[in-house]
Amino acid sequence: MSEPSPGRLLGIAASPGVAVGTAFVVDRRKVAIPRRHIEAREVDAEVARLRGAMSAARAQLSAVRDKLAPDAGEHSLILEAHLLMLDDTLLTEQTERAIRVEKMNAEWALRQTVENIKEVFDRADQDYFRERRSDVDFVGERVLRQLLGASSEIVKPLDLSGPVVLIAHELSPADTAALARADVSAFVTDVGTSTSHTAIMARALSLPAVVGAPDATRRIATGDRLIVDGLRGVVMLQPDDDAVYQAQLRGERYIAFVRALQCNRARPAETLCGHPIRLRANIELPAEAAVAIDHGADGIGLYRTEFLYVDRSEPPSEDEQFETFRRIVETMAPRTVTLRTFDLGGDKFSTAFRFPREMNPALGLRAVRLALREREVFRAQLRAMLRAAAYGPVRVMVPMISAVDELRAVKAELDLARSELEASGKVYADVPLGIMVETPSAVMMADLLAREAAFFSIGTNDLIQYSLAIDRGNEHVAHLARSLDPAILRSIARVVDAARSAGIPCALCGAMAGQLMCLPALVGLGVDELSVEPAAVPEVKAALGRLSRAACQALAAEVLAMPGADEVECHVASLFGPVLRDLLAGGEAGQFSETGSFVLPEYG
């Protein structure tokens, strides 16, 4: 994209669509807090103030959540997560301890606790965990405002009539939810990523959003006319009437495009020639199961159970996990649910475990290695999964397997978990045990692992990182981690062939599964199943319906012989760009560059 001009801002296209509206700039800077040491006689009163503020914040968030439409989906899920944070013992106990032991006033103690929790997430190099840092901040600020008697709500100025474009440095989920849908036509923020909550909320509300647009709050004033293009990541400042007219036409085309995709969501996922590809969803929260069904997913290909372990002082109990898994299984039945055992360590931190300080956590104590060290905790999770399987089809998947011996050790723990359930008389059902293939050693040993595993699921996020020796969180080299690198395609081909020879299914659940220009290669390589974020299901299903399996197989044979990602991307674009162009562009007339990358036309 070209450099920003005086008449526009460039940011991240966080939620697709095009909107025209009047700017409403809001100030969501942190509140200033008093810091003082208190006397011993004041401790109980400060604790009471803290608990009262938390209760009031909880009531506020509950009221906002209850006003949401029944189909609010992910929007409602995130507010639920914030309510759970207010009940989390880690937040409350650490804050009360600071009041009682360090004799801090409630505001100071809470701000210190929030900063301590945020430091844990700061060390993560995965977007999801970095965004959870913002969750802690949002919840803490809401409680602080209650302590200080400051307003937590955004109130639109009376002189602004009609829909507005909300401009802020950063917005909390409650901020966006508290504003009626009719009042806001788009969001723009100074900071954020495509996984930030402003982006998720905007997508849940089907509102265009541009995030990570530096200086938006400095360059835009309340009352300015704006065009927000969530397809390109562009904000036009004070556009003329012709630009507004063209933007409105683009917005109408996008709405029609989305409606057409949604009409086809009940259709089976299959190629143009009728070859079935099972299309499942990746989820993180139990309530997302209903969102996956609504978007047309045929089951859950990955439930990330580690989020049960985040931001808590003790691991979840077997019964707590069982109830969570059962809810998902019952919601999805008769569709299959794939439960992944906890993938913690490396870039995924949990306060429920004590991790050693490591020079290179990505290569250290994480995932299955941690599980086999914490065997009692691991078996509690396996028992919960076996019990949930009595309520519908369940598969269990183990992350980061790097050797046959590790898989055998997990199978032994699963056998022991079964025996423990038998002894306790609890109802359970057996489950297929599969593995994520995401290490180079697992790729090389795929033929032997296939004899021991019931299924494979290729985790391309880590496979790309480990195979290409690229830290995906390092801004200096992350751009080199390309899904269509021939080394990655050859690895996928090897794993698929091993699975086929052993007669077991082979899925792919990394981000690559949702990248439309990767689909021809994946279909051609013989991947049986794809698992993507729920919102991506309709467009992936539509893309698959335009691909000929024979043409994809021919492509796969060609790209496996190519020397670099540039050649592969250009070749895929030349063959399949025309049939996927409108899906990539959200109904717009985009085009492919000479390097094979897809671009939308610039503004004139």
C-alpha positions in Angstrom: 0.0 0.0 0.0 1.2 3.5 -0.8 2.2 6.1 1.8 -0.5 8.0 3.7 -1.6 11.3 2.3 -3.0 14.4 4.0 -6.5 13.3 3.1 -6.3 9.7 4.5 -5.0 7.4 7.2 -3.7 3.9 6.7 -4.3 1.1 9.2 -5.2 -2.5 9.5 -8.3 -3.8 7.7 -9.9 -5.3 10.8 -13.6 -5.7 9.8 -14.7 -5.7 6.2 -17.2 -3.3 4.6 -17.4 0.4 3.7 -19.1 3.1 5.7 -19.6 6.9 5.6 -20.3 8.8 8.7 -19.6 11.7 11.1 -16.6 11.4 13.4 -17.1 11.1 17.2 -13.8 11.2 19.0 -13.8 9.7 22.4 -11.2 9.9 25.2 -10.6 6.5 26.8 -7.2 7.4 28.5 -6.5 5.7 31.8 -7.9 7.5 34.8 -5.4 9.1 37.2 -5.4 7.3 40.6 -4.4 8.4 44.1 -1.5 6.5 45.7 -1.1 6.4 49.4 -0.2 4.0 52.2 -3.0 3.3 54.6 -3.2 2.7 58.3 -4.0 -0.8 59.7 -7.4 0.4 60.8 -8.3 1.4 57.2 -7.6 -2.0 55.7 -11.0 -3.5 56.1 -12.7 -0.4 54.7 -10.4 -0.4 51.6 -11.1 -4.1 51.0 -14.8 -3.3 51.3 -14.5 -0.5 48.8 -12.7 -2.8 46.4 -15.4 -5.5 46.6 -18.1 -2.9 46.2 -16.5 -1.5 43.1 -16.1 -5.0 41.6 -19.7 -5.7 42.3 -20.8 -2.5 40.6 -18.6 -3.2 37.6 -20.0 -6.7 37.4 -23.6 -5.3 37.4 -22.6 -2.7 34.7 -21.2 -5.4 32.4 -24.1 -7.7 33.0 -26.5 -5.0 32.0 -24.6 -4.2 28.8 -24.5 -8.0 28.0 -28.2 -8.4 28.6 -29.0 -5.6 26.2 -27.3 -7.4 23.3 -29.3 -9.0 20.6 -29.6 -12.8 20.9 -27.4 -13.3 17.8 -24.6 -11.2 19.2 -22.3 -14.2 19.1 -18.6 -13.4 19.7 -19.6 -10.0 21.1 -21.5 -11.6 24.0 -18.7 -14.2 24.5 -16.1 -11.5 25.2 -18.3 -9.7 27.7 -18.8 -13.1 29.4 -15.0 -13.4 29.6 -14.7 -10.0 31.2 -17.4 -10.9 33.8 -15.4 -14.1 34.6 -12.3 -12.0 35.1 -14.1 -10.0 37.8 -14.7 -13.3 39.6 -11.2 -14.5 39.1 -9.4 -15.2 42.4 -6.0 -14.2 40.9 -7.2 -10.6 40.4 -9.2 -10.3 43.7 -6.7 -12.1 46.0 -3.6 -10.3 44.7 -5.3 -6.9 45.0 -6.6 -7.7 48.5 -3.2 -9.0 49.5 -1.6 -5.7 48.4 -4.1 -3.8 50.5 -3.6 -6.0 53.6 0.1 -6.6 53.4 1.6 -3.7 51.6 -1.0 -1.2 53.1 -1.9 0.3 49.7 -5.1 2.1 49.0 -7.6 0.1 46.9 -6.9 2.1 43.6 -3.1 1.7 43.9 -3.4 -2.0 44.8 -5.7 -2.7 41.9 -3.5 -0.9 39.3 -0.4 -2.7 40.6 -2.1 -6.1 40.3 -3.4 -5.4 36.8 0.2 -4.4 35.7 1.6 -7.6 37.2 -0.9 -9.8 35.3 -0.2 -7.8 32.1 3.5 -8.5 32.4 2.8 -12.2 32.1 0.9 -11.7 28.8 3.6 -9.2 27.6 6.0 -12.1 27.4 3.8 -14.0 24.9 4.6 -13.8 21.2 1.1 -15.0 20.1 -1.5 -12.4 19.2 -4.3 -14.1 21.2 -2.3 -13.8 24.5 -1.1 -10.3 23.7 -4.8 -9.2 23.2 -5.7 -10.8 26.6 -3.4 -8.2 28.1 -6.0 -5.6 26.9 -8.8 -7.6 28.5 -7.1 -7.3 31.9 -6.6 -3.5 31.3 -10.2 -3.0 30.3 -11.6 -4.8 33.4 -9.2 -3.1 35.7 -10.0 0.4 34.4 -13.7 -0.2 34.8 -13.3 -1.2 38.4 -11.0 1.8 39.0 -13.7 4.2 37.6 -16.1 2.7 40.0 -13.7 3.3 42.9 -13.2 6.9 41.8 -16.8 7.6 40.9 -15.9 8.3 37.3 -18.3 7.5 34.4 -17.6 4.3 32.5 -19.9 5.0 29.6 -19.5 6.8 26.3 -22.3 9.4 25.7 -22.7 10.7 22.2 -22.9 14.5 22.0 -26.5 15.8 21.4 -25.4 17.8 18.4 -24.4 14.7 16.5 -27.4 13.2 14.8 -27.5 9.9 12.9 -24.8 7.2 12.7 -21.3 8.1 13.7 -17.8 6.7 13.2 -16.4 6.1 16.6 -12.7 7.2 16.9 -10.6 6.2 19.9 -7.1 5.3 20.9 -8.5 1.9 22.0 -12.0 0.6 22.8 -13.1 -2.0 25.3 -15.8 -4.6 24.4 -18.2 -2.9 26.8 -17.6 0.5 25.1 -18.7 -0.9 21.7 -21.6 -3.0 23.2 -23.0 -0.1 25.2 -23.6 1.9 22.0 -26.8 0.9 20.2 -26.0 -0.6 16.8 -27.9 2.1 15.0 -25.7 4.8 16.5 -22.4 3.6 15.1 -21.5 2.9 11.5 -17.8 2.1 11.9 -14.8 2.1 14.3 -11.3 3.5 13.9 -8.6 3.2 16.6 -5.0 4.3 16.9 -3.8 0.9 18.1 -4.9 -2.7 17.7 -4.5 -5.7 15.4 -6.9 -8.0 13.5 -7.3 -10.1 16.7 -8.0 -7.1 19.0 -11.4 -6.9 20.6 -12.3 -3.8 18.7 -11.8 -5.9 15.5 -13.7 -8.9 16.9 -16.6 -6.7 18.1 -16.8 -4.9 14.8 -16.9 -8.2 12.9 -19.6 -9.5 15.3 -21.7 -6.4 14.7 -21.0 -6.5 10.9 -19.5 -3.0 11.1 -16.4 -1.8 9.1 -13.3 -1.2 11.2 -9.8 0.1 10.7 -7.4 -0.4 13.7 -3.8 0.4 14.2 -4.2 3.7 12.4 -1.6 5.9 14.1 -2.7 9.4 15.1 -6.3 8.9 14.2 -7.4 10.6 17.4 -4.9 13.5 16.7 -5.8 14.1 13.1 -9.6 13.6 13.3 -12.0 15.9 15.1 -15.5 15.3 16.2 -17.9 16.3 13.4 -15.5 15.5 10.5 -17.0 13.6 7.6 -15.2 10.2 7.0 -15.1 7.2 4.8 -14.0 4.0 6.6 -12.9 1.2 4.2 -12.5 -1.9 6.2 -11.5 -3.9 3.1 -8.4 -1.8 2.4 -7.6 -0.5 5.9 -8.1 3.1 4.7 -9.8 6.1 6.4 -10.6 9.0 4.0 -10.7 12.4 5.7 -13.3 15.0 4.6 -14.1 13.3 1.3 -15.9 15.1 -1.5 -19.4 14.1 -2.6 -18.2 12.0 -5.5 -15.9 10.0 -3.2 -18.8 9.5 -0.7 -21.1 8.3 -3.5 -18.5 5.7 -4.7 -17.9 4.5 -1.2 -21.6 4.0 -0.7 -21.7 1.9 -3.8 -18.8 -0.2 -2.6 -20.5 -0.7 0.7 -23.7 -1.9 -1.0 -21.7 -4.4 -3.1 -20.0 -5.8 -0.1 -23.3 -6.3 1.8 -24.8 -8.1 -1.2 -21.6 -10.3 -1.4 -21.9 -11.3 2.3 -25.6 -12.1 2.0 -24.8 -14.4 -0.9 -22.2 -16.3 1.1 -24.5 -16.7 4.0 -27.2 -18.2 1.9 -24.9 -21.1 1.0 -23.7 -21.8 4.6 -25.9 -25.0 4.9 -24.5 -26.6 1.8 -21.8 -29.3 2.2 -18.2 -28.3 1.8 -17.0 -29.9 -1.5 -15.0 -29.1 -4.6 -16.5 -28.2 -7.9 -16.4 -31.9 -8.9 -18.2 -33.0 -5.8 -15.2 -34.2 -3.7 -16.0 -33.7 0.0 -13.7 -31.7 2.3 -14.8 -31.8 5.9 -14.9 -28.2 7.1 -14.7 -27.7 10.9 -14.1 -24.8 13.2 -11.4 -23.7 15.7 -12.8 -22.4 18.9 -11.6 -21.0 22.2 -14.7 -20.5 24.3 -17.6 -23.0 24.8 -20.3 -20.5 23.5 -18.4 -20.3 20.2 -19.8 -23.8 19.4 -23.1 -22.2 18.5 -21.3 -19.6 16.4 -19.6 -22.4 14.5 -22.9 -24.1 13.7 -24.4 -20.7 12.6 -21.6 -20.3 10.1 -22.0 -23.8 8.7 -19.2 -25.7 10.3 -19.4 -29.5 10.3 -18.0 -29.9 13.8 -15.1 -28.6 15.9 -11.6 -29.4 14.5 -9.8 -27.7 17.4 -11.0 -26.7 20.8 -8.1 -24.9 22.6 -8.5 -26.2 26.2 -5.5 -24.2 27.5 -7.7 -21.2 27.9 -9.2 -22.9 30.9 -5.8 -22.6 32.6 -5.0 -19.0 31.8 -5.2 -16.2 34.5 -5.8 -18.5 37.5 -3.8 -19.7 40.4 -4.7 -23.4 40.3 -5.5 -25.7 37.4 -9.2 -26.3 36.7 -10.7 -29.4 38.4 -11.8 -32.5 36.5 -15.5 -31.6 37.1 -15.1 -28.0 35.9 -13.4 -29.2 32.7 -16.0 -32.0 32.2 -18.9 -29.5 32.4 -17.2 -27.2 29.9 -16.5 -30.0 27.5 -20.0 -31.5 27.9 -21.6 -28.2 26.9 -19.6 -28.0 23.7 -20.3 -31.7 22.9 -24.0 -31.4 23.5 -24.2 -28.2 21.4 -22.4 -29.7 18.5 -23.9 -33.3 18.6 -24.1 -35.2 16.3 -21.1 -33.3 14.9 -17.7 -34.3 16.1 -15.7 -32.2 18.6 -11.9 -32.4 18.6 -10.6 -31.5 22.1 -6.9 -30.6 22.2 -5.1 -31.3 25.4 -3.6 -28.2 27.0 -0.9 -26.5 24.9 0.8 -24.4 27.5 4.4 -23.1 27.8 6.5 -21.5 25.0 4.4 -18.4 24.0 1.4 -19.5 26.0 1.6 -18.6 29.6 -0.5 -19.9 32.5 -0.3 -18.8 36.1 -1.7 -22.3 37.1 1.8 -23.8 36.5 5.3 -22.9 37.6 7.5 -22.7 34.5 11.3 -22.7 34.7 13.1 -19.6 33.3 14.2 -20.7 29.8 16.5 -19.2 27.3 14.3 -20.4 24.4 10.8 -21.3 25.7 9.5 -22.3 22.2 11.9 -25.2 22.4 11.5 -25.9 26.1 8.9 -27.2 28.5 5.6 -26.9 26.6 2.5 -28.8 25.5 2.9 -32.6 25.7 6.2 -32.2 27.5 4.5 -30.2 30.3 1.6 -32.7 30.3 4.0 -35.6 30.9 5.7 -33.7 33.7 2.4 -32.8 35.4 0.8 -36.2 34.9 -1.9 -35.9 37.7 -3.2 -32.6 36.1 -3.0 -34.2 32.6 -5.0 -37.3 33.6 -7.6 -35.1 35.2 -8.1 -33.4 31.8 -8.2 -36.8 30.0 -10.8 -38.1 32.4 -12.9 -35.0 31.8 -12.6 -35.6 28.1 -13.6 -39.3 28.3 -16.6 -38.4 30.4 -17.7 -35.7 27.9 -17.5 -38.3 25.1 -20.6 -40.0 26.6 -22.6 -37.0 25.3 -21.6 -37.0 21.7 -18.7 -37.8 19.2 -15.4 -36.7 20.6 -11.8 -36.9 19.4 -8.8 -36.1 21.6 -5.7 -34.5 20.0 -2.3 -34.0 21.6 -0.1 -31.0 20.6 3.6 -30.8 19.8 4.3 -34.6 19.6 7.9 -35.0 18.4 8.5 -38.7 18.9 6.8 -42.0 18.9 7.7 -42.5 22.6 5.8 -39.4 23.6 2.7 -40.6 21.9 3.0 -44.0 23.6 3.4 -42.3 26.9 0.2 -40.3 26.3 -1.6 -43.5 25.3 -0.5 -45.0 28.6 -1.9 -42.0 30.5 -5.2 -42.3 28.6 -5.4 -46.0 29.6 -4.8 -45.1 33.2 -7.5 -42.4 33.0 -9.9 -45.0 31.7 -9.0 -47.3 34.6 -9.5 -44.5 37.1 -13.0 -43.8 35.7 -13.9 -47.5 35.8 -12.8 -47.7 39.4 -14.9 -44.6 40.4 -18.0 -45.8 38.5 -18.2 -42.7 36.4 -19.8 -42.8 32.9 -17.5 -42.3 30.0 -17.0 -43.3 26.4 -13.8 -44.2 24.5 -12.2 -41.7 22.1 -9.9 -41.8 19.1 -6.5 -40.3 20.1 -4.8 -38.3 17.4 -1.9 -35.9 17.3 -1.0 -32.4 15.9 1.8 -32.6 13.5 3.7 -29.4 14.0 7.4 -30.3 14.5 9.9 -31.3 11.8 10.6 -34.6 13.7 6.9 -35.5 13.6 7.0 -34.9 9.8 10.0 -37.1 9.4 8.5 -39.8 11.6 4.9 -39.5 10.2 4.8 -43.0 8.8 5.6 -44.5 12.2 3.4 -42.1 14.1 0.5 -43.0 11.8 0.6 -46.6 13.0 0.0 -45.3 16.6 -2.4 -42.4 16.1 -6.1 -42.5 15.1 -5.8 -39.3 13.1 -3.4 -36.4 12.2 -4.0 -32.7 12.3 -1.3 -30.5 10.8 -0.7 -27.4 12.9 0.9 -25.1 10.3 1.5 -22.1 12.6 4.2 -23.9 14.6 5.2 -26.2 11.7 6.2 -23.1 9.6 8.0 -21.5 12.6 10.0 -24.6 13.4 10.7 -25.8 9.9 11.8 -22.5 8.5 13.6 -21.5 11.8 11.6 -18.2 11.9 10.2 -16.6 15.1 6.7 -15.6 14.0 6.7 -13.0 16.8 9.9 -11.3 15.5 9.0 -8.3 13.4 12.3 -8.5 11.6 11.8 -12.0 10.1 8.1 -12.8 10.5 7.4 -11.8 6.9 9.6 -14.7 5.8 7.2 -17.2 7.3 5.2 -18.0 4.2 2.6 -20.7 4.0 3.3 -21.6 0.4 7.1 -22.1 1.0 8.0 -25.4 -0.9 9.5 -26.8 2.3 6.1 -26.5 4.0 4.2 -27.9 1.1 6.7 -30.9 1.0 6.1 -31.4 4.7 2.4 -31.5 4.3 2.7 -33.9 1.3 4.8 -36.3 3.4 2.3 -36.2 6.3 -0.7 -36.7 4.0 0.9 -39.6 2.3 1.8 -41.3 5.6 -1.8 -40.9 6.8 -3.2 -42.2 3.6 -1.0 -45.3 3.7 -2.1 -46.0 7.3 -5.7 -45.4 6.5 -6.2 -42.5 9.0 -7.7 -39.1 8.3 -5.5 -36.0 7.9 -6.7 -32.6 8.8 -5.1 -29.1 8.8 -6.0 -26.7 11.5 -3.5 -23.8 11.3 -4.1 -20.3 9.9 -3.1 -21.7 6.4 -6.5 -23.5 6.3 -8.3 -20.2 6.1 -6.0 -18.6 3.5 -8.0 -18.8 0.3 -4.9 -18.9 -2.0 -3.5 -21.9 -0.1 -6.7 -24.0 -0.7 -5.8 -25.2 -4.2 -2.5 -26.6 -2.9 -4.0 -28.2 0.1 -6.8 -29.8 -1.9 -4.2 -31.0 -4.4 -2.0 -32.4 -1.7 -4.9 -34.5 -0.4 -5.8 -32.9 2.9 -9.1 -34.5 4.1 -10.3 -31.9 6.5 -9.8 -28.2 7.2 -10.5 -26.4 10.4 -10.8 -22.6 10.4 -12.1 -19.7 12.6 -15.9 -19.8 12.6 -16.3 -16.5 10.7 -14.1 -17.9 7.8 -16.3 -21.0 7.2 -18.6 -19.5 4.6 -15.9 -18.0 2.4 -13.7 -21.1 2.6 -16.7 -23.2 1.7 -17.5 -21.0 -1.3 -13.8 -21.1 -2.4 -13.7 -24.9 -2.3 -16.8 -25.0 -4.4 -14.9 -23.3 -7.3 -11.9 -25.6 -7.3 -11.5 -28.7 -9.5 -9.8 -31.5 -7.7 -8.0 -32.6 -10.8 -6.7 -29.0 -11.4 -5.5 -28.8 -7.7 -3.7 -32.1 -8.0 -1.9 -30.9 -11.1 -1.0 -27.7 -9.3 0.4 -29.7 -6.3 2.7 -31.8 -8.5 4.0 -28.6 -10.1 4.6 -26.5 -6.9 6.4 -29.4 -5.1 9.1 -29.1 -7.8 9.5 -25.3 -7.4 12.5 -23.7 -5.6 10.9 -20.9 -3.6 7.7 -19.3 -2.2 7.8 -16.5 -4.8 7.4 -18.9 -7.7 4.7 -20.9 -5.9 2.6 -17.8 -5.1 2.9 -16.5 -8.6 1.9 -19.8 -10.1 -1.1 -20.3 -7.8 -2.2 -16.7 -8.5 -2.0 -17.2 -12.3 -4.1 -20.4 -12.2 -6.6 -19.8 -9.5 -6.6 -16.0 -9.0 -9.5 -15.4 -11.5 -11.9 -17.8 -9.8 -11.1 -16.6 -6.3 -10.7 -12.9 -7.0 -14.1 -11.7 -5.7 -13.8 -13.8 -2.5 -10.4 -12.3 -1.7 -11.7 -8.8 -2.4 -15.0 -9.0 -0.6 -16.9 -8.4 -3.9 -14.5 -5.8 -5.1 -12.5 -5.8 -8.4 -9.0 -6.5 -7.0 -6.1 -7.8 -8.9 -2.8 -9.8 -8.5 0.5 -8.1 -8.7 3.6 -9.5 -10.5 4.8 -11.0 -7.3 1.5 -13.0 -6.8 0.1 -10.9 -4.0 -3.5 -9.7 -4.1 -4.2 -6.0 -4.0 -7.3 -3.9 -4.1 -7.3 -0.8 -6.4 -6.1 2.5 -4.8 -8.4 5.4 -4.4 -8.4 7.7 -7.4 
